[in-house]
């Protein structure tokens, strides 16, 4: 089954370009487009995509605000911030809002396709440098609920960049069970994304930052 994608950008030519080269990958399917954050929320609710490619600077409602709403209301939809500016404030805002990753618009097509597939599989995509930057800026959850031993194990593997499938194979449990554990982890830590859960795992010493897979975006 293909990964279903919603494209969000206020420039028609950008959406057309993305649609064109994403259509070359048989595993990916663009099912909708939106030109601003408000339209993105409407379309996300209507289409329930696996992944949203979200521009950050848009009229009416920006991508960070739209990401926060989508992640809160549609927790099974992952968001990748796709932007032309690498400003700390924007990156941190996007991750805080619940984006699982962020990419620059000059990213190569094959790299973007890989990132979308990784996001759909639940892989956290953070380089050690990005993790270090975000660790300083994204606050740790205050008095989180304690995790069970199994949830702690799932969090450790998630923070190492494993996909849901890889975690399921490692722990010999079903993928649906992994998703349930992840959902419980996010709820207990009171964070909107796997990325913030992974940062928490690094912060408490559950994993080292240099464990991050060098192939991750």
SULVENLIN-V434503 format. One record per helix or strand of 2 or more residues. SS is the DSSP state (helix for helix, strand for strand). FROM is the first residue (numbers start at 1). TO is the last residue. If there is no record, write none. Layout:
ss=(SS	SS)
from=(FROM	FROM)
to=(TO	TO)
This chain:
ss=(strand	helix	strand	helix	strand	helix	strand	helix	strand	helix	helix	helix	helix	helix	helix	helix)
from=(3	12	28	37	51	63	78	88	101	109	128	149	164	175	194	209)
to=(8	22	34	47	54	73	83	97	104	120	137	159	171	189	203	211)
